[in-house]
Amino acid sequence: MAVTATRKTAAERRESVLEAAAEEFAERGLHGASTEAIARSAGISQPYVFRLFGTKKGLFMAAVARCLRETLETFQRAAEGKRGEAALKAMGEVYVNELLVDRTRLRLQMQSYVACDDDDVRELVRNGFGDLVAYAERVSGLPAEEISRFFATGMLLNVISSMGVSEGEEPWARFLLEGCGK
């Protein structure tokens, strides 16, 4: 009996490439990543990667934009129907419980900040991060001090998590996490 492979749609192939790209860029950054490795992981040819995204930078930007958009959508789902401190708390909880534990997303986010020496990447990251801040401000209605504390805590958690420090593993991390209310 012959086995027939189902052919992916163009949208499915694009998603496969973005998944593979997120992994590769999270691991190696914009300049160290290999489009050949991305294509191989996605099960497509390297020329097809370039046909879809134009350049390696274009692919990096698409992967980062997707990561930032998914973060915003996750915040929106978490805060749905909530306002004020309850909305911010729900967004913080979903960040810690779902987004922060996703090592690929976390590392891609960190790599996006590193790549901000490129004008196009910097603009994309600024806009995406700005959308997160604007949403947190809009849905919570809280003052700048509270929104700043929320994002500062998130960045501290990013740094600790990026180092692979498990909760309670290091005395200094335990001290900082306690200060964050964790």
N, C-alpha and C positions, 0 to 999 in steps of 0.2 A: 504494500500500500504506500503510495507516494504521500509525502508530507508536504503540504503547501504552506509557505510562509505568508502571513498576511502583511501586506505592504502598508507602512505607516503613511498617514496623510502628511502634507507639508507642515501643518501646524504641529503634529506630533513629532516630526523630525526636528523642527525648530526648538520645541521644548526639550527634546533629548540633547540637542547641542547646548542649550542654555544650562541644563543640569550638569553636563560634562564640563562645561566652561566654568561654572561656579566652583566645582571641585578643583579643577586645575588652577584657576586664578586664586582661589583661597589658599592653595598650597604654595604657589610660586609667584604670585603677583602678576601685574600687567607685563612687565618686561621679561620675567623668567618663564612664563607659561609657554607651552608649545601648542600651536594650533594642530599640529600633527597628532599629538596625544589626545587632544579634545576630539578630533575627528574619529580617531580609532575608538575612543571610549563611547562615542555616540553611534558608532557603526555606520559612518558615512565617509565619503572621501574629503580630503582637505580642500580641494577646489570648491566643493559644495559649501563648506563652511564660509569660504570667501564670497561665494555667490549669495549666501544668505545675509552676511553681515559686513561685507566689503573689506574690512581690515581687522587685524587682531584687536586694535583699540576699539573699533566699533562693536566687536563681540564682547569685550570687557565692559564697555559702557552699557550694553544691553543686559548683561548679567547683573551689573550693579543696579541699574534702573529697576529690574525685576525684583531684586532683593529689597530695595527701599520701598517699592510699591507693595510688596507682600507684607512688609513690616507695618506699613500704614493700614493696610486692609485688616491685618490681625488686630491692631489697636482699635480700629473701627468696630469690629465684631465684639471685642471685649467690652467696649464702652457703650455699646448700643443700649439705649434707654436709660443711661445713667448720666448724671451731671455732677459738677463740683468734684469734691475729694473722692467720691465713689467712682467716678469715671477714671480719674488718675490712678487710683488704687487698682482698679480692674486692669488697666493698661500695664501697670507695673507687674502685676501678678502674671499676666499672660507673657510678658517679656521674659521674666525669670523662668517660668515653667515650660514655655514652648520655644521661644526664640533664642534665648541665651544658651540653651542646651544643644542647639543645632550648630555643631562646630563649623560646618561649611559656611553657613550664613554668617556666623560671628566672624570667622576669619576673612571671608570676602568683604564684609563691612570694614574690617580693619585694613585690608589691602586697598580698599577704595580711598581711605584717608591718606595712605602712603602715596598713592598715585595722583594726589591733588597738585603735584608740581606741573601737571599737564592742564592747560587752560580749559579744555573741553571737559575733562574728567572733573576738575574742580567745580565748574558750573553745574554739572549734573549732580554731584554730591551735595553741593550747597543747596540746590533747589529741592532735592529729595529730603535732606535733613530739615530744611525749612518747612516743608510740607508736614513733617512729623511734629515740629514745634507748633506750627499754626493750628494743627488739629488738636493737640493737647490743650493749647490755650483756649480755642473755641469751645471745645466740649466741656472743659472743666470750669471755664470762667474764672480761674484762679489768678492771683497776681504773679508778676514776673518772678518773684522770689521762689514761689512754689514750683513754677514750671522749670526754672533754672535748677532747683534742687533735684527735681525728678530726672532731668537729663544728666546732671552731674553724677547722680547715683548710678544711672544706667551706664555711663562711661566708665566709672570705677568698676562696676560689675563686669563690663567688657574686658577691661585690662586684666582683672583677676582671673576671669575665665580663660582669656587668651593664653595666660601662663600655665593653664592646666592645673590650677590650684583647686583642690577639692575643699568643700566646705569643712572648716575646722582643721585642715591639714597643717597650716602654718599659723603660728601665734599672731603674726602681724595681720594676716588676712582675717582671722577670727575677730581681731580687734576692729578692723575696718568694717567688716560685715555687721558686727554688733552695732556700730555707729550708724549703719544704714537701716537698722531695724530688722536685719535678716537673722 
